[in-house]
Amino acid sequence: MSQVTPPSLIWSPAMPHKANAACRHHIPRAKRIVTNWSEYEAALRQRGNLTAWFSDEAIKG
């Protein structure tokens, strides 16, 4: 009876790191450098604000 080596244990050379470079998602570099951090952080906080306006009729209803 002979043993068969499973395909997962057969040595194969590693793929080059750029084998699928065209298909991978890359995070682009920042286009602008932040110079005024206080304004930038305030703008980020403002982005999370949600203002909802309700008419008096809607509140009464």
Backbone as a ProteinNet text record, in pm:
[ID]
protein_1_A
[PRIMARY]
MSQVTPPSLIWSPAMPHKANAACRHHIPRAKRIVTNWSEYEAALRQRGNLTAWFSDEAIKG
[TERTIARY]
83.9	0	90.1	69.4	152.9	72.7	144.1	78.5	83.8	-22.4	-30.3	-23.4	66.3	80.7	-31.6	-105.8	-212.8	-154.8	-230.6	-181.3	-139.9	-201.2	-167.3	-27.2	28.8	160.8	272.5	237.2	338.5	396.2	529.7	594.8	579.1	547.3	542.2	601.5	667.5	727.2	619.7	653.7	558.6	529.1	409	371.2	442.3	481.2	541.3	437.8	484.5	392.2	311.1	349.8	275	193.8	167.2	97.1	-42.1	-114.2	-249.8	-259.2	-156	-151.2	-264.2	-302.4	-406.8	-543.3	-562.1	-691.9	-707.2	-598.3	-605.6	-653.3	-721	-768.7	-657.1	-625.8	-521.5	-582.3	-542.3	-588.9	-502.9	-566.2	-486.9	-425.6	-316.7	-252.8	-336.2	-321.8	-395.4	-350.1	-445.9	-413	-371	-420.9	-388.9	-332.6	-248.3	-191	-268.9	-313	-389.2	-292.3	-321.2	-235.3	-307	-439.7	-516	-599.9	-541.5	-606.1	-733.4	-739.6	-861.1	-979.8	-961.4	-1068.9	-1107.6	-1008.2	-1032.1	-1114.5	-1078.8	-1152.5	-1293.9	-1309.9	-1443.8	-1529.9	-1471.1	-1545.3	-1586.9	-1501.1	-1536.4	-1651.7	-1648.4	-1757.9	-1887.7	-1879.9	-1998.2	-2061.2	-1979.2	-2028.9	-2126.8	-2109.2	-2194.4	-2323.7	-2340.8	-2463.3	-2579.1	-2695.8	-2816.3	-2923.2	-2971.8	-3075.6	-3204.8	-3310.8	-3441.6	-3538.9	-3610.2	-3707.2	-3847.4	-3929.8	-4067.9	-4157.4	-4265.4	-4360.8	-4448.2	-4512.3	-4600	-4713.3	-4765.2	-4872.5	-4824.9	-4705.5	-4652.6	-4634	-4592.4	-4572.9	-4709.7	-4807.8	-4941.1	-5007.2	-4972.4	-5034.6	-4970.1
-116.1	0	124.7	212.7	332.7	454.8	550.6	672.9	778.1	852.9	962.1	1092.6	1179.3	1308.4	1401.7	1461.6	1553.3	1676.7	1734.1	1850.7	1966.6	1981	2093.2	2080.4	1958.5	1939.1	1937.7	1942.8	1944.6	2084.7	2094.7	2225.6	2290.4	2417.7	2495.8	2632.5	2693.7	2824.3	2928	3023.3	3127.5	3219.4	3273	3367.2	3499.5	3569.2	3700.8	3795.4	3892.8	3980.6	4069	4083.5	4167.1	4083.9	3959.9	3871.7	3924.4	3974.7	4025.3	4174.1	4249	4390.9	4470.4	4436.8	4512	4488.7	4376	4341.4	4386	4417.7	4452.3	4595.5	4619.8	4753.8	4826.4	4943.7	5023.2	5151.5	5188.2	5311.6	5424.9	5525	5634	5722.2	5785.2	5877.5	6005	6074.4	6198.8	6302.5	6375.4	6475.8	6607.8	6630.2	6755.9	6724.8	6812.3	6798.5	6890.3	6836.6	6916.1	7008	7138.2	7235.1	7296.6	7302.9	7360.4	7249.8	7182.5	7065.7	7101.3	7217.1	7251.4	7267.4	7331	7343.8	7207.6	7125	6992.5	6907	6905.6	6826.6	6879.7	7012.9	7071.6	7031.9	7029.1	6988.7	6842.1	6756	6614.8	6599.1	6676.4	6669.8	6718.9	6824.7	6882.2	6782.2	6698.3	6599.2	6501.8	6478.5	6384	6444.3	6576.3	6640.2	6613.5	6595.4	6574.3	6667.3	6755.4	6848.9	6808.4	6791.5	6756.3	6868.5	6914.1	7021.8	6962	6992.5	6947	7068	7065.1	7175.6	7160.6	7270.1	7265.4	7165.6	7157.3	7062.4	6917	6890.2	6754.3	6720.1	6817.8	6793.3	6772.8	6851.7	6837.9	6706.8	6659	6535.9	6416.9
0	0	0	-96.1	-103.1	-57.2	-0.3	45.5	-63.6	-75.2	-171.7	-93.9	-135.2	-68.1	-113.6	-19.6	-59.1	-128.9	-219.6	-294.1	-205.5	-87.9	-0.3	58.2	60.5	118.5	13.7	-112.3	-217.3	-224.4	-221.8	-222.5	-358.4	-355.9	-479.5	-448.3	-544.9	-518.9	-488.5	-407.3	-368.3	-486.4	-487.7	-593.3	-567.7	-671.5	-649.7	-589.2	-512.7	-441.1	-534.1	-658.8	-751.7	-850.9	-818.6	-911.9	-945.4	-846.5	-869.1	-837.7	-865.2	-828.6	-893	-1014.5	-1082.7	-1019.2	-953.2	-896.1	-750.8	-684.3	-542.5	-523.9	-412.6	-378.3	-304.3	-349.7	-285.9	-230.4	-110.4	-49	-103.2	-166.6	-224.1	-114.9	-148	-54.3	-44.3	67.8	87.5	-14.4	-71.2	-172.7	-109.1	11.6	79.7	217.7	265.8	399.6	492.8	605.6	702.2	775.2	769	838.4	958.6	954.7	1065.1	1128.2	1227.3	1285.6	1360.7	1423.4	1498.3	1403.9	1289.9	1190.9	1134.2	1108.1	1050.9	1146	1274	1371.9	1391	1387	1399.1	1279.7	1161.6	1041.6	1050.9	1105.5	1122.8	1221.4	1328.9	1425.5	1363.3	1283.5	1219.6	1123.2	1062.6	967.5	1032.5	1161.9	1231.7	1282.5	1274.1	1322.8	1228.5	1285.7	1207.7	1261.8	1176.2	1216.3	1148.5	1226.7	1172.8	1206	1106.1	1123.3	1115.4	1216.9	1220.4	1226.8	1150.5	1154.7	1280.9	1317.1	1435.5	1415.8	1290.5	1263.3	1283.6	1246.5	1261.4	1408.5	1486.8	1631	1699.1	1659.1	1717.5	1676.9	1556.8	1504.1	1562.2
[MASK]
+++++++++++++++++++++++++++++++++++++++++++++++++++++++++++++

